[in-house]
Amino acid sequence: LYGLVLAFKKGDGYLNISQAIDRAPFCGFDNFKAFFEDPDFGNIMLNTLGLNILQLLINFPCPIIFAVLTAELISDTFKKTVQTITFFPHFISWAVFGGIFLSLLDFDTGIVNTAFYNLGLISEKKDILGDPNAFWWIIIGTSLLKGMGWGSVIYVAAIAAIPQELYEAAKIDGANRFHKIIYITIPSIAPTITLFFILSVSGILNNGIEHIWVFQNMNNIERSEVLDTYIYKYAFNKDYGMRFSFTTAIGLVKSLVSFVLLLGGNFICKKISGKGIY
């Protein structure tokens, strides 16, 4: 927390960050002003918010649906097999997992381009990895494949904790599987869903640099530059000036926005559903 003082100092370019914190002169809110006046500010915020909102709409409900469907499987052996297969990608680093998709989507040797071209589905090969319009969908698709199984773990555990007597009573009353899901399963795991939804909303400015960095290149930079990659470049790349104070200010803005969204999301969820973090 003490390091946050760097956001209000002229500490850019210092070789020693500790010295920058202690000795750099104060500059007030100049670092914040520089960020908001940056010509790339609008595009970076568009990419950050646009990508995260799409992931919230698509990637957030998928683990819930997957957990519900998994719980409905009758065979325990098949259920464990499905869970093992879907959990496995989570334990692979983005460098490896992303590298697999870089090979699959490669312009010259990628199997996707080659297969589509040989089948006559496209008249010429396309640079999928370099297409700015395809970047968001690549990120959403790969993050879904990598994280859906692991993301469903907590929901599977919540479903397993539901008393079986509720399902048995519903069956006696004539409820089918769909009725049980709608009227028992979903309401029972609603507190868990609410908790993770609030946390997801509060992190709407966080994309995760390791994922974006793997697929980012100069051709798709228009849609791949987000706050996390922007901060990394300006903080640790000599070509961008090693602007420690500037990037600390951006990080502080992200934290404040996340805090406000956390409180706001919790307040709204409690008003609507009566459930929240506290």
C-alpha positions as CSV (number, residue, x, y, z in Angstrom):
1,L,0.0,0.0,0.0
2,Y,2.9,2.3,0.7
3,G,4.0,2.0,-2.9
4,L,0.7,3.6,-4.1
5,V,2.3,7.0,-3.2
6,L,4.3,6.5,-6.4
7,A,1.1,7.4,-8.3
8,F,1.4,10.9,-7.0
9,K,5.1,11.3,-7.7
10,K,7.4,11.9,-10.7
11,G,9.0,8.5,-10.4
12,D,9.1,7.5,-14.1
13,G,12.4,6.2,-15.3
14,Y,14.0,5.5,-11.9
15,L,16.2,2.4,-12.0
16,N,15.4,1.7,-8.3
17,I,11.7,1.8,-7.4
18,S,12.4,2.2,-3.7
19,Q,14.4,5.3,-4.5
20,A,11.5,6.6,-6.7
21,I,9.1,6.2,-3.8
22,D,11.3,7.9,-1.3
23,R,13.0,10.6,-3.4
24,A,10.8,11.5,-6.4
25,P,9.1,14.8,-6.1
26,F,5.3,15.0,-5.7
27,C,3.3,15.9,-8.8
28,G,-0.3,15.7,-7.5
29,F,-2.7,14.2,-10.0
30,D,-0.5,14.7,-13.1
31,N,-0.1,11.0,-13.7
32,F,-3.9,10.4,-13.6
33,K,-4.4,13.4,-15.9
34,A,-1.8,12.0,-18.4
35,F,-3.7,8.7,-18.5
36,F,-7.1,10.2,-19.1
37,E,-5.7,12.5,-21.8
38,D,-3.8,9.8,-23.6
39,P,-5.0,9.5,-27.2
40,D,-5.3,5.7,-26.8
41,F,-7.5,6.0,-23.6
42,G,-10.8,5.6,-25.4
43,N,-9.8,2.6,-27.4
44,I,-8.1,0.8,-24.5
45,M,-11.2,1.3,-22.3
46,L,-13.4,0.1,-25.2
47,N,-11.4,-3.1,-25.5
48,T,-11.2,-3.7,-21.8
49,L,-14.9,-3.1,-21.1
50,G,-16.1,-4.7,-24.3
51,L,-14.2,-7.9,-23.9
52,N,-15.0,-8.2,-20.2
53,I,-18.7,-7.6,-20.7
54,L,-18.9,-10.2,-23.4
55,Q,-17.1,-12.7,-21.2
56,L,-19.5,-11.8,-18.4
57,L,-22.5,-12.5,-20.7
58,I,-21.1,-15.7,-22.2
59,N,-18.4,-17.2,-20.0
60,F,-20.1,-16.5,-16.6
61,P,-23.3,-18.6,-17.1
62,C,-21.5,-21.5,-19.0
63,P,-19.9,-23.1,-15.9
64,I,-23.3,-22.9,-14.1
65,I,-25.1,-24.6,-17.0
66,F,-22.3,-27.1,-17.3
67,A,-22.4,-27.9,-13.5
68,V,-26.2,-28.4,-13.7
69,L,-25.9,-30.7,-16.7
70,T,-23.1,-32.6,-15.1
71,A,-25.1,-33.2,-11.9
72,E,-27.9,-34.7,-14.1
73,L,-25.7,-37.4,-15.4
74,I,-26.7,-40.8,-14.2
75,S,-23.5,-42.7,-14.6
76,D,-20.9,-41.8,-12.0
77,T,-18.1,-43.2,-14.1
78,F,-19.1,-41.1,-17.1
79,K,-19.6,-38.0,-14.9
80,K,-16.0,-38.4,-13.5
81,T,-14.6,-38.8,-17.0
82,V,-16.3,-35.7,-18.2
83,Q,-15.1,-33.7,-15.2
84,T,-11.5,-34.9,-15.6
85,I,-11.4,-34.0,-19.3
86,T,-12.9,-30.6,-18.7
87,F,-10.8,-29.8,-15.6
88,F,-7.5,-30.7,-17.3
89,P,-7.0,-27.6,-19.4
90,H,-7.0,-25.4,-16.3
91,F,-3.7,-26.9,-15.2
92,I,-2.0,-26.1,-18.5
93,S,-0.3,-22.7,-18.6
94,W,-1.5,-20.1,-21.1
95,A,2.0,-20.3,-22.8
96,V,1.3,-23.9,-23.7
97,F,-2.5,-23.9,-24.1
98,G,-2.4,-20.7,-26.2
99,G,0.5,-22.1,-28.2
100,I,-1.7,-25.0,-29.3
101,F,-4.3,-22.6,-30.7
102,L,-1.6,-20.4,-32.3
103,S,-0.5,-23.5,-34.2
104,L,-4.1,-24.5,-35.0
105,L,-5.0,-21.0,-36.3
106,D,-1.7,-20.3,-38.1
107,F,-2.1,-18.6,-41.5
108,D,0.1,-21.0,-43.4
109,T,0.2,-24.3,-41.5
110,G,-2.8,-24.1,-39.2
111,I,-5.2,-27.0,-39.5
112,V,-8.2,-24.7,-39.4
113,N,-7.2,-22.7,-42.4
114,T,-6.0,-25.7,-44.3
115,A,-9.2,-27.7,-43.6
116,F,-11.6,-24.9,-44.5
117,Y,-9.6,-24.2,-47.7
118,N,-9.5,-27.8,-48.8
119,L,-13.2,-28.3,-48.1
120,G,-14.0,-25.2,-50.2
121,L,-15.6,-23.3,-47.3
122,I,-13.3,-20.4,-48.0
123,S,-11.8,-19.2,-51.3
124,E,-8.5,-18.1,-49.7
125,K,-6.8,-18.6,-46.4
126,K,-7.5,-15.9,-43.7
127,D,-5.1,-14.5,-41.1
128,I,-7.4,-15.3,-38.2
129,L,-4.8,-14.4,-35.6
130,G,-4.1,-11.1,-37.2
131,D,-7.7,-10.1,-37.7
132,P,-8.8,-7.5,-35.1
133,N,-12.4,-8.4,-35.5
134,A,-11.7,-12.1,-34.6
135,F,-9.5,-11.3,-31.6
136,W,-12.3,-11.0,-29.0
137,W,-13.9,-14.2,-30.1
138,I,-10.6,-16.1,-29.9
139,I,-10.1,-14.8,-26.3
140,I,-13.7,-15.8,-25.3
141,G,-13.5,-19.2,-27.0
142,T,-10.1,-20.2,-25.6
143,S,-10.9,-18.9,-22.1
144,L,-14.2,-20.9,-22.1
145,L,-12.4,-24.1,-23.2
146,K,-9.7,-23.6,-20.5
147,G,-11.8,-22.5,-17.6
148,M,-15.3,-23.8,-17.9
149,G,-14.7,-27.2,-16.3
150,W,-12.7,-25.7,-13.4
151,G,-15.1,-22.9,-13.0
152,S,-17.9,-25.3,-12.5
153,V,-16.3,-27.0,-9.5
154,I,-17.8,-24.7,-6.9
155,Y,-21.2,-25.0,-8.4
156,V,-20.9,-28.8,-8.6
157,A,-20.1,-28.8,-4.8
158,A,-23.0,-26.4,-4.1
159,I,-25.4,-28.7,-6.0
160,A,-24.1,-31.8,-4.2
161,A,-25.0,-30.1,-0.9
162,I,-28.6,-29.8,-1.8
163,P,-30.7,-32.2,0.4
164,Q,-31.9,-35.1,-1.8
165,E,-35.2,-35.0,0.1
166,L,-36.2,-31.9,-1.9
167,Y,-35.8,-33.8,-5.2
168,E,-37.7,-36.9,-3.9
169,A,-40.6,-34.7,-2.7
170,A,-40.7,-32.9,-6.0
171,K,-40.7,-36.3,-7.8
172,I,-43.7,-37.4,-5.8
173,D,-45.5,-34.2,-6.7
174,G,-44.9,-35.0,-10.4
175,A,-41.9,-32.8,-11.2
176,N,-39.7,-33.8,-14.1
177,R,-36.0,-33.1,-14.4
178,F,-36.5,-29.6,-15.9
179,H,-38.8,-28.7,-13.0
180,K,-36.3,-29.9,-10.5
181,I,-33.6,-27.7,-12.1
182,I,-35.7,-24.6,-12.3
183,Y,-37.4,-24.8,-8.9
184,I,-34.8,-26.6,-6.7
185,T,-31.3,-26.6,-8.1
186,I,-31.0,-23.0,-9.4
187,P,-32.7,-21.4,-6.3
188,S,-30.5,-23.5,-4.0
189,I,-27.2,-22.4,-5.6
190,A,-28.4,-18.8,-6.1
191,P,-26.2,-17.5,-3.2
192,T,-23.1,-19.0,-4.8
193,I,-24.1,-17.6,-8.2
194,T,-24.6,-14.1,-6.6
195,L,-21.3,-14.2,-4.9
196,F,-19.3,-15.0,-8.1
197,F,-21.4,-12.6,-10.1
198,I,-20.5,-9.7,-7.8
199,L,-16.8,-10.7,-7.9
200,S,-16.9,-10.9,-11.7
201,V,-18.5,-7.4,-12.0
202,S,-16.0,-5.9,-9.6
203,G,-13.2,-7.3,-11.8
204,I,-14.6,-5.9,-15.0
205,L,-11.4,-3.9,-15.7
206,N,-9.1,-7.0,-15.3
207,N,-8.5,-9.1,-18.3
208,G,-5.5,-11.1,-17.2
209,I,-2.3,-10.3,-19.1
210,E,-1.1,-13.9,-19.6
211,H,-4.1,-14.8,-21.8
212,I,-4.1,-11.6,-23.9
213,W,-0.4,-11.5,-24.3
214,V,-0.2,-14.9,-26.0
215,F,-2.5,-13.9,-28.8
216,Q,-1.6,-10.2,-29.1
217,N,0.3,-9.1,-32.2
218,M,0.8,-5.9,-34.1
219,N,-1.9,-6.8,-36.6
220,N,-4.7,-7.1,-34.0
221,I,-3.4,-4.5,-31.6
222,E,-6.4,-2.3,-32.4
223,R,-8.6,-4.7,-30.5
224,S,-6.1,-6.5,-28.2
225,E,-4.7,-3.6,-26.3
226,V,-6.3,-3.6,-22.9
227,L,-5.5,-2.0,-19.5
228,D,-3.4,-4.9,-18.3
229,T,-1.2,-5.1,-21.4
230,Y,-1.0,-1.3,-21.5
231,I,0.3,-1.2,-17.9
232,Y,2.8,-4.0,-18.5
233,K,4.3,-2.3,-21.5
234,Y,4.6,1.1,-20.0
235,A,6.0,-0.2,-16.6
236,F,8.5,-2.8,-17.7
237,N,9.5,-2.0,-21.4
238,K,12.4,0.4,-21.8
239,D,11.0,1.4,-25.2
240,Y,7.9,2.9,-23.4
241,G,10.0,4.7,-20.8
242,M,9.5,2.5,-17.7
243,R,6.8,4.8,-16.4
244,F,6.4,3.5,-12.9
245,S,4.4,6.4,-11.5
246,F,2.1,6.5,-14.6
247,T,1.3,2.9,-14.4
248,T,0.8,2.9,-10.6
249,A,-1.8,5.6,-11.1
250,I,-3.6,3.5,-13.6
251,G,-3.5,0.5,-11.2
252,L,-4.9,2.7,-8.5
253,V,-7.8,3.8,-10.7
254,K,-8.5,0.1,-11.5
255,S,-8.6,-0.7,-7.8
256,L,-10.9,2.2,-6.9
257,V,-13.3,1.3,-9.7
258,S,-13.3,-2.4,-8.6
259,F,-14.1,-1.3,-5.1
260,V,-17.0,0.9,-6.2
261,L,-18.3,-1.9,-8.4
262,L,-18.0,-4.4,-5.6
263,L,-20.1,-2.3,-3.3
264,G,-22.6,-1.3,-6.0
265,G,-23.0,-4.9,-7.2
266,N,-23.5,-6.1,-3.7
267,F,-26.1,-3.4,-3.0
268,I,-28.1,-4.1,-6.2
269,C,-28.0,-7.8,-5.7
270,K,-29.3,-7.5,-2.2
271,K,-32.1,-5.2,-3.4
272,I,-33.2,-7.5,-6.2
273,S,-32.6,-11.0,-4.7
274,G,-32.0,-10.3,-1.0
275,K,-28.6,-12.1,-1.3
276,G,-25.1,-10.5,-1.3
277,I,-21.6,-10.9,0.0
278,Y,-22.5,-9.3,3.4
